């Protein structure tokens, strides 16, 4: 479906966001609301980060979204048992009536983001209502599906963006003038507030405004693919027809787009540089990380570029050999896709130059934090590949054309904290 020039969906039904009875922590049963929250499951990638969250509070949400029992089946059953126990003990309780939830995030630098959390009708990409822009990894979808089946819950909302600036945004801003249901500040300095919207007139205004909209999956492609899989497994109508999302109106609250970096296990920087000799221009930078990233940004204005690290220095790769790109990049894809850094990285460098399988966790990790990627590469003797962010307009244009970017091409944010409101399908 080509909607170029129109962000509003032309699909007949559009976005259908419905109220639900949210599950929330009883503040009297936990150390603090901040101590039970977590980043989304796919951001908690470092073992030390997981241990830190587990140690923060015995009821931290990470025990549900990333259970640590031995086998995959044991992990999902552990999460289901934990959720049942927390419900029985009253650690998590359901709100008395269904509603939508206005969610606000602020940081200390003036960033403000607000959106609406609800359960969204699950649609297929061909309907042109919810637009994916990245490929997914089937093992991750299978893992998330097993977890959702076992818990019969949506444990964290995925992040969708749309352009509205209509009555839904007015309801959001009016709601944010009231005292919140909860307010907390997490250790990353973000301030979080949550309100419920239960007034029938406000719910009707949001429903009517969203009916003509389409949304972009900003963060949560694997969870959306999981929603789609689980919907097909259960005859409609069923609770699986809907999935938990946060909708952010980027006409009012623009999202930030950041890169997701790669950590190549078992590939020393010296070997990575030897392999690209003559295929890319390589410049060695004796600079601190912030200035090296500025050099990467400057190089990205002229074409594909990457920053390698892991040996105590930075190495800027740019000006790839045109003949190499012609041999390795599929010619039948749109020009905007062929020119993406992520396309060149995966189709050219990983597959043909370094011979690294992108689907193997033993060979490659995807990390959002730039400094952490460099530190881990230096500690483990691997290669950090630092990426420059894709422009948001490129993401939108490709999504409208139905073109998928290489997986883990973008990181939209700020991402919603996990643990502030959950959805149990049978409550």
C-alpha positions in Angstrom: 0.0 0.0 0.0 1.5 3.3 -1.1 0.5 6.1 1.1 3.3 8.5 0.1 2.4 12.0 1.0 -0.3 11.0 3.5 0.5 9.9 7.0 -3.2 9.3 7.8 -4.2 5.8 6.9 -6.6 5.2 4.0 -7.4 1.7 5.4 -11.0 1.4 6.2 -10.7 0.7 9.9 -7.6 2.5 11.0 -6.2 2.3 14.6 -8.6 0.7 17.2 -7.2 1.4 20.7 -9.4 -0.2 23.4 -9.5 0.3 27.2 -8.4 -2.5 29.5 -8.0 -3.2 33.2 -4.4 -2.5 33.8 -2.3 -4.6 36.3 -0.2 -2.3 38.5 2.1 -2.8 41.4 0.7 -2.2 44.8 3.2 0.5 46.1 2.8 -0.8 49.7 4.1 -4.2 48.6 7.3 -3.2 46.8 10.4 -1.2 47.8 9.5 1.6 45.4 7.9 1.8 42.0 11.3 2.7 40.5 12.9 -0.5 41.9 10.4 -2.7 40.1 10.7 -1.2 36.7 13.1 -2.2 33.9 14.0 -1.2 30.3 12.3 -3.3 27.6 13.4 -6.9 27.5 15.6 -6.5 24.4 17.5 -3.5 26.0 18.5 -5.6 29.0 21.3 -7.5 27.2 24.2 -7.4 29.7 24.3 -10.0 32.4 25.5 -7.4 34.9 22.4 -5.3 34.0 20.1 -8.2 34.5 21.7 -9.0 37.9 21.4 -5.4 39.0 17.7 -5.3 38.2 17.0 -8.6 39.9 18.8 -7.3 43.0 16.9 -4.0 43.0 13.7 -5.6 44.3 12.4 -9.2 44.6 9.4 -8.1 42.5 11.3 -6.4 39.7 9.5 -6.9 36.4 12.6 -8.4 34.8 11.7 -11.6 36.6 8.7 -11.8 34.3 10.1 -10.5 31.0 13.5 -12.3 31.3 13.1 -15.3 33.5 16.4 -17.1 34.2 15.5 -20.8 34.6 17.5 -23.4 32.6 15.6 -24.5 29.5 13.3 -22.3 27.4 10.2 -24.2 28.7 11.4 -23.9 32.3 11.8 -20.1 31.8 8.3 -19.6 30.5 6.8 -21.7 33.2 8.8 -19.9 35.8 7.4 -16.5 34.5 3.9 -17.9 34.6 4.3 -19.2 38.1 5.8 -15.9 39.2 3.0 -13.9 37.7 0.3 -16.1 39.3 2.0 -15.8 42.7 2.3 -12.0 42.5 -1.4 -11.8 41.6 -2.4 -14.2 44.5 -0.2 -12.2 46.9 -1.6 -8.8 45.8 1.7 -7.5 44.6 0.1 -6.8 41.3 -3.6 -5.7 41.3 -6.0 -4.9 38.5 -7.5 -1.5 38.3 -11.3 -1.4 39.1 -12.5 -0.4 35.7 -11.2 -0.5 32.1 -9.4 2.5 30.8 -6.7 3.9 28.6 -3.6 5.2 30.3 -1.8 8.5 29.6 1.9 8.0 30.1 4.5 10.7 30.5 8.3 10.6 30.5 10.6 13.6 31.2 14.4 13.9 31.6 16.6 16.5 33.1 17.4 18.1 29.7 13.9 19.3 28.7 12.7 16.2 26.9 9.0 15.5 27.3 7.1 12.6 25.8 3.4 11.7 26.3 1.3 9.0 24.8 -1.6 6.7 25.4 -1.3 3.1 26.5 -4.1 0.7 25.5 -4.8 -2.6 23.7 -4.6 -2.2 19.9 -6.4 -4.3 17.3 -3.8 -6.5 15.7 -3.5 -6.1 12.0 -1.5 -7.5 9.1 1.0 -5.3 7.3 -1.1 -5.4 4.1 -3.9 -3.5 5.9 -1.7 -0.4 6.0 -2.7 0.4 9.6 0.4 -0.6 11.6 3.6 -0.3 9.6 6.7 -2.3 10.4 10.0 -1.1 9.0 12.4 -3.8 10.1 12.7 -7.5 9.7 12.5 -9.8 12.7 14.4 -12.9 13.9 12.1 -15.9 14.1 13.7 -17.4 17.2 13.0 -14.2 19.1 9.4 -14.2 18.0 9.1 -17.8 19.1 10.6 -17.0 22.5 8.2 -14.1 23.1 5.2 -16.1 21.9 6.1 -18.9 24.3 6.3 -16.4 27.2 3.0 -14.7 26.3 1.2 -18.1 25.9 2.5 -19.3 29.3 1.7 -16.1 31.2 -1.4 -15.2 29.1 -0.3 -11.6 29.5 1.2 -8.7 27.7 4.0 -7.8 30.1 5.2 -4.6 28.5 3.9 -2.2 25.9 5.6 -1.8 22.5 6.1 1.7 21.1 4.1 3.0 18.1 4.2 6.5 16.6 1.6 8.3 14.6 1.0 11.9 13.4 -2.2 13.3 14.7 -2.3 16.6 16.5 -6.1 16.1 16.9 -8.6 15.4 19.7 -6.6 12.5 21.1 -3.7 14.8 21.8 -6.0 17.2 23.5 -7.3 14.5 25.8 -3.7 13.5 26.6 -2.7 17.1 27.5 -5.8 17.8 29.5 -5.4 14.5 31.5 -1.8 15.4 32.3 -3.1 18.5 34.2 -4.6 16.1 36.8 -2.9 14.4 39.7 -1.4 11.1 38.4 -2.1 7.5 39.4 1.6 7.1 40.0 4.9 9.0 39.7 8.4 7.8 40.0 12.0 8.6 38.9 14.1 5.8 37.7 17.9 5.6 38.1 18.5 6.8 34.6 17.0 10.2 35.6 13.7 9.8 33.8 10.6 10.9 35.5 7.5 8.8 34.8 3.9 9.6 35.4 0.7 7.6 34.6 -3.0 8.6 34.5 -6.1 6.6 33.7 -8.7 7.8 31.2 -12.1 6.3 31.9 -14.5 9.1 31.0 -16.8 7.8 28.2 -16.6 11.1 26.3 -12.8 11.2 26.4 -12.6 7.6 25.3 -14.9 8.3 22.4 -12.8 11.3 21.4 -9.6 9.2 21.3 -11.4 6.4 19.4 -12.8 8.7 16.8 -9.5 10.6 16.3 -7.5 7.4 15.9 -9.9 5.7 13.5 -8.4 7.5 10.5 -4.8 7.1 11.5 -1.9 4.7 10.8 1.1 4.0 13.0 4.7 3.2 12.6 6.3 0.5 14.8 9.0 2.6 16.5 10.1 -0.1 19.0 8.8 -3.7 19.4 8.8 -5.4 16.0 9.3 -8.8 17.5 6.5 -8.3 20.0 4.1 -7.1 17.2 5.0 -10.1 15.2 4.3 -12.2 18.3 0.9 -10.5 18.6 0.2 -11.5 15.0 1.3 -15.1 15.5 -0.8 -15.5 18.6 -3.9 -13.9 17.0 -3.8 -16.6 14.3 -3.6 -19.3 16.9 -6.8 -18.3 18.6 -10.2 -18.2 16.8 -11.6 -14.6 16.7 -13.1 -13.0 18.6 -10.6 -13.5 21.5 -8.4 -11.4 23.8 -5.5 -12.2 21.4 -7.1 -10.0 18.8 -5.5 -7.1 20.7 -2.0 -6.3 22.0 -0.6 -3.8 24.5 0.9 -0.7 22.9 2.0 2.9 23.7 0.9 5.3 21.0 2.9 8.6 20.8 1.7 11.4 18.6 4.9 12.6 17.1 3.3 15.8 15.8 3.3 16.9 19.5 6.1 14.8 20.9 8.8 13.9 18.3 10.7 10.7 19.1 14.5 10.4 19.1 16.1 8.1 16.5 19.4 6.5 17.6 21.5 3.7 16.1 21.8 0.2 17.4 25.5 -0.9 17.4 27.0 -4.3 16.7 29.4 -6.3 18.8 31.3 -8.9 16.8 32.5 -11.7 19.0 35.7 -13.5 18.1 36.7 -11.0 15.5 39.7 -8.9 16.6 39.8 -5.3 15.2 43.1 -6.1 13.5 41.5 -8.9 11.5 38.5 -6.8 10.7 40.7 -4.1 9.3 42.8 -6.5 7.3 39.7 -7.9 5.6 38.5 -4.5 4.5 41.8 -3.3 3.2 41.3 -2.0 -0.3 37.5 -2.3 0.0 36.8 0.8 2.2 38.8 3.8 3.0 40.2 3.4 6.5 41.2 6.3 8.8 42.6 5.7 12.2 41.3 8.3 14.7 43.2 9.2 17.9 40.2 10.8 19.4 37.8 10.4 22.4 34.5 8.7 21.8 32.4 11.9 21.4 34.7 13.4 18.8 35.0 10.0 17.0 31.2 9.9 16.7 31.2 13.5 15.3 33.7 12.3 12.6 31.3 9.4 11.9 28.4 11.8 11.5 30.4 14.0 9.1 31.4 11.0 7.0 27.8 9.7 6.9 26.7 12.9 5.1 28.7 11.7 2.1 27.8 8.0 2.1 28.1 4.7 4.0 30.4 4.8 7.0 31.1 2.9 10.1 33.3 3.3 13.2 35.2 0.2 14.4 36.5 0.0 18.0 37.9 -2.5 20.4 41.6 -2.1 20.3 41.8 1.1 22.3 41.4 3.3 19.2 38.7 4.2 16.6 38.9 3.4 12.9 36.6 5.2 10.4 35.4 3.1 7.4 33.9 5.0 4.5 33.9 5.3 0.7 33.1 1.6 0.0 34.3 0.3 -3.3 31.4 0.7 -5.8 32.1 -2.6 -7.5 32.0 -4.4 -4.1 28.5 -2.9 -3.4 27.3 -3.8 -6.9 28.3 -7.4 -6.3 26.8 -7.7 -2.8 23.7 -5.5 -2.6 20.6 -6.8 -4.2 19.7 -4.7 -7.2 16.0 -5.3 -7.1 15.4 -3.3 -3.9 14.6 0.4 -3.6 17.5 2.8 -3.8 16.9 4.1 -0.3 17.2 0.5 1.0 20.3 -0.3 -0.9 22.0 2.8 0.4 21.3 2.2 4.1 24.3 1.7 6.4 22.6 -1.4 7.9 22.2 -2.9 4.4 25.8 -2.4 3.6 26.9 -3.7 7.0 24.9 -6.9 6.7 24.9 -7.7 3.0 28.5 -6.6 2.3 30.6 -6.6 5.5 29.1 -9.3 7.6 28.1 -11.7 4.8 30.8 -11.3 2.2 33.9 -9.7 3.9 33.9 -10.9 7.5 31.8 -14.1 6.9 29.8 -13.6 10.1 26.3 -15.1 10.4 24.0 -12.3 11.6 21.5 -14.6 13.3 24.0 -16.2 15.7 24.2 -14.8 19.2 27.6 -16.5 19.4 28.9 -14.2 16.7 27.1 -11.0 17.0 25.2 -8.9 19.6 23.1 -5.8 19.2 23.7 -3.1 21.8 22.0 0.3 22.2 24.5 1.9 24.5 27.5 3.3 22.5 30.1 3.3 25.4 29.0 -0.1 26.6 29.6 -1.6 23.1 33.1 -0.2 23.0 33.9 -1.3 26.5 32.7 -4.8 25.9 34.7 -5.1 22.6 37.8 -4.0 24.4 37.3 -6.3 27.3 36.5 -9.4 25.1 38.8 -8.8 22.2 36.0 -8.4 19.7 35.1 -5.6 17.3 32.5 -2.9 18.0 30.8 -1.6 14.9 29.3 1.8 15.7 26.5 3.0 13.5 25.1 6.5 12.7 21.3 6.9 13.1 19.0 6.7 10.1 17.0 9.8 9.5 13.3 9.4 10.5 12.0 10.5 7.1 13.9 7.6 5.5 12.3 5.2 7.9 8.8 6.5 7.2 9.3 6.5 3.5 10.4 2.9 3.4 7.6 1.8 5.7 5.0 3.4 3.6 6.4 1.5 0.6 6.2 -1.7 2.5 10.0 -2.1 2.4 11.6 -3.7 5.5 14.9 -2.4 6.7 17.6 -4.8 8.0 16.8 -5.9 11.5 18.0 -3.7 14.4 18.5 -0.7 12.1 17.0 1.9 14.4 16.4 2.7 18.0 13.5 5.0 18.6 13.0 6.5 22.0 12.6 7.1 24.8 11.2 3.7 25.2 8.4 3.1 27.8 9.6 1.6 31.1 8.4 -1.9 31.7 6.5 -2.6 34.9 4.3 0.5 35.2 1.2 -1.1 33.7 0.7 -4.7 32.4 -2.2 -6.5 30.8 -3.6 -9.9 31.8 -5.7 -11.3 29.0 -8.3 -12.8 31.3 -8.8 -9.8 33.6 
